[in-house]
C-alpha cells in the first residue's frame, strides 16, 4: 500500500488526472462484468475503489497545501 501511495505522491497533477480517469473507466467495466456474471474475482471492484480513493486523497491534499500557502501570504 505504501508503494502505491508513494507512486501517486511522485506523480504530476496531469498524470494523477489521467490515472483517475483510467481507474474510473476500469471500475465501470468491472461493475458491468459483475452484473453479467463474467467476473471471477469480485475483490477487484473493492481494490479499484481503494485505488481511486488513494488518487483522490493525493489530489485533495495538494489542493489543501496550495490553499494553505495562499492563505499564509
NORHU-V416695 format. One record per pair of residues at least 4 apart in sequence whose C-alpha atoms are under 7 Angstrom apart, sorted by the first residue. I is the first residue (numbers start at 0). GAP is how many residues later the second one is. Records with the same first field share a line. If there is no record, write none. Layout:
# NORHU-V416695
I=GAP, GAP
This chain:
# NORHU-V416695
0=4
1=4
2=4
3=4
4=4, 49
5=4
6=4
7=8, 47, 50
8=49
10=4, 5
11=4
12=4
13=4
14=4
15=4, 39
16=4
17=4
18=4
19=4, 32, 35
20=4
21=4
22=4, 25, 29
23=4
24=4
25=4
26=4, 18, 21
27=4
28=4
29=4, 15
30=4
31=4
32=4, 5, 6
33=4, 5
42=4
43=4
44=4
45=4
46=4
47=4
48=4
49=4
50=4
51=4
52=4
53=4
54=4
55=4
56=4
57=4
58=4
59=4
60=4
61=4
62=4
63=4
64=4
65=4
66=4
67=4
68=4
